[in-house]
C-alpha cells in the first residue's frame, strides 16, 4: 500500500484527527491562560488586602486623633464655662463691694 491509497481510504479520519489535535492544543492553551489569569488575580487580591490593612491602620489613627481632638475641645468648653462663671461671680462681688462702699 502506498501513502496515496492509504490517504484515500482514511480521508474521513484525517480531518477528525486534525480537529482533535488542534482542539487539544487550543484547550491546553486556554487552561494555561486561565491559570495565568488566576495567578495574576491572586496577586492583585494579596496587594489589595495589604492596601486595605494600611488604610485600616490609617483610619484607626485618624479616629484616635479625632477622639483626642474632641476631648480637647470638651475640656476647653468646660474651662470656658468655669472661667465665665468665675468672672460672673467676680462681677457680683464687685457690685456687692460697690454697694458696701456707697452705704
C-alpha positions as CSV (number, residue, x, y, z in Angstrom):
1,X,0.0,0.0,0.0
2,X,1.3,3.3,-0.9
3,X,0.5,6.5,1.0
4,X,-1.9,7.8,-1.6
5,X,-4.1,4.8,-1.3
6,X,-3.9,4.9,2.5
7,X,-4.9,8.5,2.4
8,X,-7.8,7.8,0.1
9,X,-9.1,5.0,2.4
10,X,-8.8,7.1,5.5
11,X,-9.7,10.5,4.0
12,X,-12.6,11.0,6.6
13,X,-10.3,10.3,9.6
14,X,-7.7,12.9,8.7
15,X,-9.9,16.0,9.4
16,X,-11.2,14.3,12.6
17,X,-7.6,13.6,13.8
18,X,-6.5,17.1,12.9
19,X,-9.5,18.6,14.8
20,X,-8.7,16.5,17.8
21,X,-5.1,17.6,17.8
22,X,-5.9,21.3,17.2
23,X,-8.7,21.1,19.8
24,X,-6.3,19.6,22.3
25,X,-3.7,22.3,21.8
26,X,-6.3,25.0,22.0
27,X,-7.7,23.5,25.2
28,X,-4.2,23.4,26.8
29,X,-3.5,27.0,25.7
30,X,-6.9,28.1,27.2
31,X,-6.2,26.3,30.5
32,X,-2.7,27.9,30.7
33,X,-4.2,31.3,30.0
34,X,-6.8,30.8,32.8
35,X,-4.1,29.7,35.2
36,X,-2.1,32.8,34.4
37,X,-5.1,34.9,34.9
38,X,-5.9,33.2,38.2
39,X,-2.4,33.8,39.5
40,X,-2.4,37.4,38.4
41,X,-5.7,37.9,40.2
42,X,-4.5,36.2,43.3
43,X,-1.5,38.6,43.4
44,X,-3.8,41.5,42.9
45,X,-6.0,40.3,45.8
46,X,-3.0,40.0,48.0
47,X,-1.9,43.5,47.1
48,X,-5.5,44.8,47.8
49,X,-5.6,43.1,51.2
50,X,-2.3,44.7,52.1
51,X,-3.6,48.1,51.0
52,X,-6.8,47.6,53.0
53,X,-4.7,46.8,56.0
54,X,-2.7,50.0,55.6
55,X,-5.9,52.0,55.1
56,X,-7.5,50.4,58.2
57,X,-4.4,51.4,60.2
58,X,-4.6,55.0,58.9
59,X,-8.3,55.1,59.7
60,X,-7.7,53.9,63.2
61,X,-5.0,56.6,63.7
62,X,-7.4,59.2,62.4
63,X,-10.2,58.1,64.7
64,X,-7.9,58.2,67.7
65,X,-6.7,61.7,66.7
66,X,-10.3,62.8,66.3
67,X,-11.2,61.4,69.7
68,X,-8.3,63.3,71.2
69,X,-9.3,66.5,69.5
70,X,-12.9,66.1,70.7
71,X,-11.7,65.5,74.3
72,X,-9.5,68.7,74.0
73,X,-12.5,70.6,72.7
74,X,-14.7,69.4,75.5
75,X,-12.0,70.3,78.1
76,X,-11.7,73.8,76.5
77,X,-15.5,74.3,76.7
78,X,-15.5,73.2,80.3
79,X,-12.7,75.6,81.2
80,X,-14.5,78.4,79.4
81,X,-17.7,77.7,81.4
82,X,-15.7,77.6,84.6
83,X,-14.0,80.9,83.8
84,X,-17.2,82.5,82.7
85,X,-18.8,81.5,86.0
86,X,-15.9,82.9,87.9
87,X,-16.0,86.2,86.0
88,X,-19.7,86.4,86.7
89,X,-19.1,85.7,90.4
90,X,-16.4,88.4,90.5
91,X,-18.8,90.8,88.8
92,X,-21.3,90.1,91.6
93,X,-18.6,90.5,94.2
94,X,-17.6,93.8,92.7
95,X,-21.2,95.0,92.7
96,X,-21.5,94.0,96.4
97,X,-18.3,95.8,97.2
98,X,-19.5,99.0,95.4
99,X,-22.8,98.8,97.4
100,X,-20.9,98.4,100.6
101,X,-18.6,101.3,99.9
102,X,-21.5,103.6,98.9
103,X,-23.5,102.8,102.0
